[in-house]
Amino acid sequence: MDANKKLYVGSLPYSTTEDELRELFGQFGAISSVRIITDKFTGQSKGFGFVEMESVEDAQKAIEGVNGAEYGGRTLIVNTARPPQEREREHRGSGGGWGGEERRGGGGRHRGRGE
């Protein structure tokens, strides 16, 4: 299963680059992809990212080898990443759209009453 090959890497120093992550995890096997999550406005690292290994076995070796390790003065947290669908539902299920719809609907009613 692909989800078992994708790893969450947390507590990264903000200066860590994707190349450095690739080098760190490369000692445990072949890597499919590396992505450090950044703030969309500032471009600054958020201190976590994802590494996808080529095989489940390599991913497990990487978890065992890197989780709890000291890197750049910080203790890394590495575990299997949650599937993207779970994260998307959590963010989109906030009900934010309802507030906008109610306000627009309420404004129309008020204008009708004032005339």
Backbone as CSV, one residue per row, in Angstrom:
resi,resn,N_x,N_y,N_z,CA_x,CA_y,CA_z,C_x,C_y,C_z
1,MET,0.838,-1.182,0.000,0.000,0.000,0.000,0.885,1.248,0.000
2,ASP,0.599,2.241,-0.855,1.414,3.443,-0.970,1.504,4.230,0.323
3,ALA,0.415,4.284,1.099,0.403,5.069,2.332,1.492,4.600,3.293
4,ASN,1.826,3.316,3.267,2.844,2.798,4.165,4.252,3.180,3.732
5,LYS,4.393,3.704,2.523,5.701,4.123,2.032,5.930,5.614,2.242
6,LYS,4.858,6.345,2.519,4.964,7.796,2.716,5.096,8.094,4.200
7,LEU,6.124,8.857,4.541,6.437,9.140,5.932,6.250,10.608,6.264
8,TYR,5.693,10.868,7.418,5.620,12.211,7.975,6.915,12.443,8.735
9,VAL,7.535,13.594,8.530,8.766,13.941,9.234,8.522,15.270,9.938
10,GLY,8.478,15.238,11.263,8.184,16.438,12.033,9.350,16.896,12.882
11,SER,9.223,18.107,13.400,10.225,18.738,14.256,11.518,19.020,13.495
12,LEU,11.367,19.345,12.209,12.534,19.676,11.387,13.031,21.085,11.714
13,PRO,14.342,21.288,11.701,14.840,22.660,11.784,14.296,23.435,10.573
14,TYR,13.931,24.690,10.764,13.326,25.468,9.674,14.270,25.671,8.494
15,SER,15.557,25.505,8.725,16.545,25.702,7.654,16.761,24.445,6.807
16,THR,16.156,23.318,7.175,16.358,22.056,6.455,15.854,22.168,5.017
17,THR,16.646,21.672,4.073,16.243,21.674,2.661,15.763,20.280,2.252
18,GLU,15.072,20.227,1.129,14.618,18.931,0.615,15.803,18.045,0.252
19,ASP,16.879,18.644,-0.249,18.083,17.862,-0.573,18.682,17.229,0.681
20,GLU,18.679,17.968,1.787,19.204,17.420,3.039,18.342,16.269,3.540
21,LEU,17.027,16.413,3.404,16.129,15.314,3.802,16.372,14.090,2.929
22,ARG,16.541,14.325,1.636,16.802,13.218,0.699,18.085,12.492,1.096
23,GLU,19.096,13.241,1.479,20.362,12.636,1.892,20.192,11.845,3.193
24,LEU,19.468,12.411,4.155,19.257,11.755,5.447,18.508,10.429,5.281
25,PHE,17.426,10.441,4.497,16.608,9.236,4.339,17.172,8.279,3.293
26,GLY,18.013,8.777,2.393,18.595,7.947,1.341,19.440,6.804,1.865
27,GLN,19.962,6.935,3.063,20.781,5.850,3.626,19.941,4.627,3.996
28,PHE,18.593,4.764,3.955,17.712,3.642,4.300,17.055,3.007,3.083
29,GLY,17.317,3.560,1.901,16.765,2.986,0.677,16.441,4.062,-0.348
30,ALA,15.871,3.609,-1.456,15.534,4.523,-2.548,14.330,5.391,-2.181
31,ILE,14.376,6.637,-2.607,13.333,7.607,-2.293,12.549,7.965,-3.549
32,SER,11.219,7.999,-3.427,10.356,8.406,-4.534,10.181,9.915,-4.578
33,SER,9.962,10.524,-3.400,9.742,11.971,-3.366,10.038,12.527,-1.979
34,VAL,10.344,13.825,-1.963,10.597,14.550,-0.724,9.886,15.892,-0.849
35,ARG,9.193,16.290,0.228,8.508,17.585,0.195,8.494,18.199,1.595
36,ILE,9.057,19.386,1.709,8.977,20.143,2.952,7.815,21.116,2.795
37,ILE,6.944,21.154,3.774,5.769,22.015,3.714,6.164,23.426,4.128
38,THR,5.757,24.405,3.306,6.103,25.795,3.566,4.847,26.647,3.697
39,ASP,4.981,27.763,4.359,3.900,28.734,4.486,3.640,29.336,3.109
40,LYS,2.387,29.390,2.701,2.090,29.843,1.337,2.333,31.335,1.145
41,PHE,2.389,32.102,2.211,2.610,33.535,2.082,4.080,33.916,2.213
42,THR,4.781,33.311,3.165,6.177,33.690,3.421,7.184,32.764,2.745
43,GLY,6.761,31.541,2.404,7.687,30.568,1.838,8.558,29.900,2.894
44,GLN,8.388,30.290,4.147,9.158,29.732,5.267,8.703,28.303,5.559
45,SER,9.648,27.430,5.877,9.323,26.057,6.258,8.422,26.058,7.479
46,LYS,7.481,25.113,7.510,6.624,24.960,8.690,7.212,23.946,9.673
47,GLY,8.388,23.408,9.357,9.060,22.504,10.276,8.636,21.054,10.146
48,PHE,7.940,20.729,9.053,7.617,19.324,8.805,7.550,19.073,7.312
49,GLY,7.569,17.794,6.963,7.524,17.431,5.555,7.180,15.963,5.391
50,PHE,7.316,15.501,4.151,6.990,14.119,3.822,8.081,13.528,2.952
51,VAL,8.393,12.283,3.224,9.353,11.537,2.415,8.657,10.260,1.995
52,GLU,8.646,9.978,0.695,8.069,8.718,0.218,9.195,7.814,-0.243
53,MET,9.243,6.643,0.363,10.270,5.657,0.030,9.751,4.752,-1.092
54,GLU,10.660,4.077,-1.781,10.280,3.176,-2.877,9.583,1.915,-2.381
55,SER,9.918,1.466,-1.165,9.312,0.233,-0.667,8.873,0.399,0.791
56,VAL,7.925,-0.424,1.190,7.437,-0.425,2.571,8.568,-0.809,3.517
57,GLU,9.409,-1.737,3.093,10.526,-2.181,3.933,11.494,-1.031,4.200
58,ASP,11.812,-0.268,3.139,12.714,0.873,3.307,12.081,1.937,4.198
59,ALA,10.777,2.132,4.059,10.073,3.109,4.899,10.174,2.699,6.363
60,GLN,9.990,1.422,6.643,10.080,0.937,8.024,11.493,1.117,8.576
61,LYS,12.500,0.837,7.728,13.890,1.027,8.152,14.157,2.500,8.463
62,ALA,13.593,3.387,7.656,13.784,4.824,7.862,13.124,5.280,9.165
63,ILE,11.927,4.776,9.445,11.256,5.126,10.701,12.130,4.700,11.879
64,GLU,12.597,3.468,11.837,13.423,2.948,12.921,14.746,3.702,13.058
65,GLY,15.296,4.137,11.919,16.600,4.799,11.942,16.567,6.285,12.255
66,VAL,15.465,6.959,11.906,15.442,8.417,12.034,14.532,8.907,13.159
67,ASN,13.448,8.192,13.455,12.539,8.644,14.510,13.284,8.747,15.844
68,GLY,13.211,9.914,16.463,13.891,10.130,17.734,15.338,10.559,17.597
69,ALA,15.840,10.588,16.354,17.232,10.987,16.142,17.371,12.503,16.263
70,GLU,18.532,12.940,16.664,18.858,14.362,16.775,19.295,14.849,15.391
71,TYR,18.716,15.961,14.944,19.084,16.524,13.640,18.997,18.041,13.739
72,GLY,20.110,18.705,13.539,20.124,20.164,13.604,19.678,20.701,14.948
73,GLY,19.969,19.972,16.015,19.601,20.411,17.350,18.171,20.083,17.751
74,ARG,17.467,19.338,16.911,16.072,18.980,17.226,15.904,17.466,17.165
75,THR,14.957,16.943,17.916,14.661,15.509,17.911,13.566,15.263,16.886
76,LEU,13.891,14.512,15.839,12.947,14.276,14.752,11.835,13.308,15.141
77,ILE,10.671,13.544,14.567,9.516,12.655,14.719,9.228,12.092,13.333
78,VAL,9.270,10.785,13.207,9.010,10.152,11.907,8.012,9.030,12.113
79,ASN,6.937,9.072,11.349,5.975,7.970,11.359,5.259,7.891,10.025
80,THR,4.447,6.871,9.850,3.707,6.701,8.605,2.725,7.849,8.451
81,ALA,2.703,8.451,7.272,1.810,9.582,7.015,0.370,9.111,6.913
82,ARG,-0.542,9.982,7.350,-1.975,9.680,7.185,-2.350,9.891,5.725
83,PRO,-3.337,9.155,5.226,-3.775,9.370,3.838,-4.303,10.792,3.649
84,PRO,-4.043,11.405,2.482,-4.483,12.778,2.234,-5.994,12.970,2.379
85,GLN,-6.794,11.976,2.058,-8.247,12.101,2.149,-8.677,12.451,3.567
86,GLU,-8.047,11.876,4.567,-8.408,12.159,5.956,-8.150,13.621,6.290
87,ARG,-7.009,14.145,5.890,-6.680,15.531,6.180,-7.636,16.466,5.445
88,GLU,-7.952,16.191,4.185,-8.827,17.063,3.409,-10.208,17.150,4.043
89,ARG,-10.765,16.026,4.460,-12.092,16.038,5.075,-12.089,16.874,6.350
90,GLU,-11.035,16.752,7.136,-10.968,17.510,8.385,-10.991,19.004,8.113
91,HIS,-10.222,19.467,7.126,-10.150,20.897,6.846,-11.422,21.401,6.177
92,ARG,-11.985,20.663,5.285,-13.153,21.116,4.544,-14.438,20.958,5.344
93,GLY,-14.406,20.184,6.386,-15.601,19.961,7.183,-15.803,21.022,8.252
94,SER,-15.146,22.158,8.122,-15.212,23.181,9.160,-16.533,23.924,9.176
95,GLY,-17.336,23.844,8.115,-18.611,24.543,8.081,-18.464,26.003,7.716
96,GLY,-17.291,26.409,7.253,-17.048,27.811,6.920,-17.972,28.343,5.848
97,GLY,-18.389,27.514,4.915,-19.261,27.962,3.843,-20.634,28.376,4.330
98,TRP,-21.111,27.775,5.388,-22.440,28.108,5.890,-22.524,29.549,6.331
99,GLY,-21.498,30.033,7.005,-21.520,31.409,7.491,-21.706,32.398,6.361
100,GLY,-20.988,32.187,5.260,-21.099,33.091,4.123,-22.468,33.043,3.495
101,GLU,-23.026,31.858,3.368,-24.337,31.733,2.743,-25.410,32.379,3.593
102,GLU,-25.325,32.209,4.889,-26.324,32.808,5.781,-26.255,34.320,5.723
103,ARG,-25.050,34.859,5.688,-24.910,36.315,5.659,-25.464,36.882,4.364
104,ARG,-25.183,36.241,3.260,-25.706,36.753,1.989,-27.223,36.669,1.972
105,GLY,-27.761,35.569,2.457,-29.209,35.409,2.485,-29.851,36.416,3.417
106,GLY,-29.220,36.656,4.554,-29.765,37.605,5.525,-29.767,39.022,4.979
107,GLY,-28.735,39.361,4.211,-28.655,40.710,3.661,-29.782,40.978,2.692
108,GLY,-30.141,39.983,1.905,-31.220,40.156,0.936,-32.549,40.378,1.631
109,ARG,-32.768,39.664,2.698,-34.030,39.811,3.435,-34.126,41.192,4.060
110,HIS,-33.016,41.694,4.583,-33.043,43.002,5.217,-33.329,44.098,4.209
111,ARG,-32.753,43.980,3.046,-33.010,45.003,2.013,-34.469,45.003,1.630
112,GLY,-35.057,43.826,1.553,-36.476,43.733,1.176,-37.377,44.372,2.215
113,ARG,-37.010,44.257,3.461,-37.838,44.815,4.546,-37.724,46.340,4.613
114,GLY,-36.579,46.837,4.236,-36.353,48.281,4.366,-37.022,49.098,3.272
115,GLU,-37.508,48.456,2.229,-38.095,49.225,1.123,-39.551,49.513,1.330
